[in-house]
Amino acid sequence: MKKSLLALAVLGAFAASAQAQTSVTVYGSFDAGVRHQSNVSSDDSNTTMSSSGTYKSNRIGFKGVEDLGGGLNAHFDLETGFNTGNGAVAGNLFNRAAYVGLGGAWGALDLGHQYSVNFKTIGKYDPFNYNYTGIIPLATQGSLTRLNSDIQYSGKFGPVGVMAEYALGEQTTGTSDGSTYALGGNYSGGPFTVGAAYTNRKNTAGSANQKDWTVGGAYATGPFRVALGYADNKYEAGYVAGDAEIRAKDAWVGGSYAVSPAAAVSAAYYQTKYSEGAADGKRKMFIIGATYALSKRTNFYADIDTRRYDGAAGAALSTNKNNETQNGISVGINHLF
């Protein structure tokens, strides 16, 4: 009996110790916004609530970290998005993130469905810090937001950050078909942040590449922050069967000002030059937004934005087939948990 009690006590102490070294966090963002936009299809306008989040993207996630000792940890992240209007999950269950990895003073190595090097780099110099992602084109720039079957390294050494990744193509025709590799780096020192990244993705036949590069920077001091950047995304001829070369060049500049601890205003200009074979087009977008924090987790927001489309290929950048100017306004509330 004494031996059994001793064994139970040892097992209980071991379980308590293991639990103390492991932490799981439930987190998320719930955004309910109403948006009105003109000239959505032909000359029609619409007012909507159903979206994955107007100001911040809706999400619910589970993060876990286990201390393995010696400065080493194991960690994971499972994150899904959902629609405010009807509560539906968009796509796969964990469509936003599903990866596991190891980390330490040397950096982190993660495997699974995760945000790309391109996405993480641009986020450092987006004037709106990846808010209004359904309105501003940068979050989906080059369709490189997230990668499946991705092996990604990231490290932070003083003011310098480095990233590299290789996403498996998983094609039976060849190991490199459908694969993606990328390199990125950034520097954050004092008020300055600069970054750059390069991505190369092969189509599933391995016959052509998508090549994307970006560079930009930000400067922040006191209540002010300004940011600018550039990205060049090219699909080689034949990337999609029968298609000519497709190219999109994005440039942007903007900034934000904290009017008070609770209120802030941001504004930015984004321009996309698009070409498909001999046809070309252009999108010019201006957006101004304001937020008012009711607490550290809850805030009101509003934005006004306008887009103008020009050129024969303008329809590729818009749902409006007549290349007319589109104006939008959004208001809503966002809560973080």
Secondary structure, DSSP 8 states (H G I E B T S, - for coil): -HHHHHHHHHHHHHHHHHHHTEEEEEEEEEEEEEEEEEEEETTEEEEE--SS-SSS--EEEEEEEEEEETTEEEEEEEEE-B-TTT--B-SSTT-SEEEEEEEETTEEEEEEEEE-HHHHHHGGG-TTTT-STTTSGGGGGGG-SEEEEEEEEEEEETTEEEEEEEE----TT-TTTT-EEEEEEEEEETTEEEEEEEEEEE-TTSS-EEEEEEEEEEEEETTEEEEEEEEEEEE-TTSSTT---EEEEEEEEEEEEESSSSEEEEEEEEEEEEEETTEEEEEEEEEEEEEEESSSSEEEEEEEEEEEEEETTGGGG-S-TT---EEEEEEEEEEE-
